[in-house]
Amino acid sequence: MTFPLPLESLLGQWGAYGVYLLIGIAFGAVLEMAGFAVSTKLAAQFYFKDMTVLKVMFTGIVVAMLLVFLATGLGLLDYNLVYVNPTYLWPGILGGLIMGVGFILGGFCPGTSLVAAATLKLDGILFALGAFFGIFLFGETVGFYEPFWNSSYMGRFTLMELFNSETGVIVVAVVLMALAAFALSEVAERVIGKQGKAIRPRWRYGLAGGAVALSVAVAFIGQPSNADRWNMLEAEKQPLLDARAVYVHPAEMLTWMNDPKIVNILVDVRSEAEYNLFHIRDARHVPYAELDAVVEEFNALPDNALVFVMSSDEVQATQAWKYLIAEGVVNVYILEGGVNNWITLYGEGAFAALPTPAADALAYAIPIAYGASHPAASPHADRFLFDFEKKVVLTLKRGPASGGCG
Amino acid sequence: MATYAKASPSRAQSGAKAARVARPYMHPYLAGTLLGVVLFLAFFITGNGLGASGGMNRILVVFEDALLPAHIDRTPYLISMAGGDRNPLESWVVFVTFGTVIGGFASGWFNGRLKFETVRGPRTPVKLRWVMAFVGGAFMGYGARLARGCTSGQALSGGAVLSVGSWAFMFAVFAGAYALAYFVRKLWN
C-alpha cells in the first residue's frame, strides 16, 4: 500500500504542485479532445441528439473506478487515504439542480468552460466569467443560510455502506448500469440524432467486454481486510514494535499533552469498567472492537496530531496500534507500560497495588469510579521529573490534505 | 454534426498547413477511457481526484483579497481560503485548474481547433448567446459551490470512488438540465 504517495515529503510543496499541474494538463487535454470545448455538442446531450457528455463521463467514471478498486484490491493503493467526497445530501442535490439549469442555459460546466476559454471560444470565456460571478455571489450569500449548507452531513459515505454490500458487487453493478445507459444513448442518437454507423464502431464491444471482465476480477479479488492490511505492512512495521520505537514513556506523553501546538488523541482500549474507575485526562474510551469507527476520523486529523493508544499494560494497546497502522493512520504511539505504569509513576501511592494482577488488567485497587477526576489523571508535569528517551517523530501524512474541490 | 476519428489514428498530418485544419474529435468511449486513466492516476498518485470550481474559487479570492482584505477576514466562507496571511493559491486544486487551461489550449493548438468564435445554436443571435453563457455560468458557479464541487470534483471524482453524495449530485445535475431543456430548446436547435 505504497500509494497514494507522500508527495510533499518526496518532492516538497512546489514539487507536489508540479504533479497537480501535470494532472491538470492531462485533464484539460482530454476534455478538449472529447469535444467538450464546444457548447452545442454539450447541450445536444439534453435533446438526445449527441450523448457524448454521458458517454465520456460514465466511461471515465467506470474506468477510474475499475482501476482504483483493482489497485486497492491488490494492495497497491490504500482506499482509506483516497479522498471520497463527504456527503452533504440536500445541499448537494439543490446545488446539482441549480447547476443543471446553468448547464442548459450556458452550455458548459466549470471545467469545460475553462477548456472552451483556452481554445478561444467567446461563449466559453463569458461562461467562465459568469462562473466567477456565481462563485463570488455564493461566497457573499452563504452566510445567510449556513445551517442548510452544512445540513444532512453523512461524512465519508460510500455506496457499499448504503447498500450494505461488498465493493465488488457495487463495481459490477455500476459497470452494468453504465453499459445499459450507453445502449439507450446509442438508440437515442440513432433515432433522434439521426447519427450514422460511424459512431458505433465494433471495437466498443471489446471495450465493454473488458470492463465487465475487469469488474468481475475486482469482485473476485475482493478488498483487503484489516488482517490482510497488517500482513502487507508487517515486514516494515513489526521491527518498530520489536525495537520498542513506538512505546512512549508516560512522561513524554505528558509533555505532548501539555503542548498547545499538538492535537493529542488519547485512546483507551480497556473495558468500560476499568475506564470508569480511572482514566487519563481527555482519554477517549474506544474498545478494540470499535476501532473501525474512528479510522476515518483519525485519517482526517491534521499533520500536527498524535494518537496514543493505551491499555492496562501493553498487550491490547499493541493490538490496537497494529489495527490503526494497518488502516493507514500515522503518528500512532503506545503508552509504555499502559495505565498501570502511569498510576505507578503519577499515583503517589494513592492506590494499593493488587498482589496478583491478571495479564494486561488493572494492577491497582481503585475503590470508587474516579474517571478522570483523580489528581493522577492530570498530573502537573513540573512536579514529576523522569528521565526518558524521546520516541515521537512527527511524520507527514500521505494522501489528500484538503481534498474535494478544496 | 461532429465526426469522429477512427479507432486507429489516421495518417499523420505534418507541417503548419495541417495544423489549420481542425481534426475530428476523439471517439467518446476512447476519450472517456483516457479521462478515466487520468482520473485514476490522480487518485493513485495523490489521493485526490480532479477539480475545477474550487480552483476558480481560489483564483477569484486572490482578487477579492487584493481589493478588500478586511471583507475576507469577516466572511467565514472566505477566511478558510484567504484569511489573514493565507495565500488562496496554495492549494492543489489551483494547480489542477491552471493545468486544465494549459492542457485545453495545448490540445486545441495541436489539433488545429484554436479559433476565436462564438459557438451557438443555429437560431441564436451572438449577443443572446453571450448573455446566456454568462447567466448560465453564474448559475453553474453558484450551484457548484453550494454542492461543494462541480462536475469534475463531485460527479466525476466522487462518482468513481463511489461516494453516495456524488451520485445523488450527478443525477440532480442531469435532472435539472433535462427539466429545463424543453423550454430553452430554441437556444440550441
Interface residues (C-beta under 8 A of the other chain):
Chain A: F3 P4 L5 L7 Q13 A16 Y17 G18 V19 Y20 L21 L22 I23 G24 I25 A26 F27 G28 A29 V30 L31 E32 M33 A34 G35 A37 V38 S39 T40 K41 A43 A44 Q45 F46 Y47 D50 M51 T52 K55 V56 M57 F58 T59 G60 I61 V62 V63 A64 M65 L66 L67 V68 A71 L76 L77 Y79 L81 V82 Y83 V84 N85 P86 T87 Y88 L89 P91 G92 I93 L94 G95 G96 L97 I98 M99 G100 V101 G102 F103 I104 L105 G106 G107 F108 C109 P110 G111 T112 S113 L114 V115 A116 A117 A118 T119 L120 K121 L122 D123 G124 L126 F127 A128 L129 G130 A131 F132 F133 G134 I135 F136 L137 F138 G139 E140 V142 G143 E146 W149 M154 R156 F157 T158 L159 M160 E161 L162 T167 I170 V174 F182 G193 Q195 A198 I199 P201 W203 R204 L207 R398 G399 P400 A401 S402 G403 G404 C405 G406
Chain B: M1 A2 T3 Y4 K6 A7 Y25 M26 H27 P28 Y29 A31 G32 T33 L34 L35 G36 V37 V38 L39 F40 L41 A42 F43 F44 I45 T46 G47 N48 G49 L50 G51 A52 S53 G54 G55 M56 N57 R58 I59 L60 V61 E64 T75 P76 Y77 L78 E90 S91 W92 V93 F95 V96 T97 F98 G99 T100 V101 I102 G103 G104 F105 A106 S107 G108 N111 R113 L114 K115 F116 E117 T118 V119 R120 G121 R129 W130 M132 A133 F134 V135 G136 G137 A138 F139 M140 G141 Y142 G143 A144 R145 L146 A147 R148 G149 C150 T151 S152 G153 Q154 A155 L156 S157 G158 G159 A160 V161 L162 S163 V164 G165 S166 W167 A168 F169 M170 F171 A172 V173 F174 A175 G176 A177 Y178 A179 L180 A181 V184 R185 L187 W188 N189
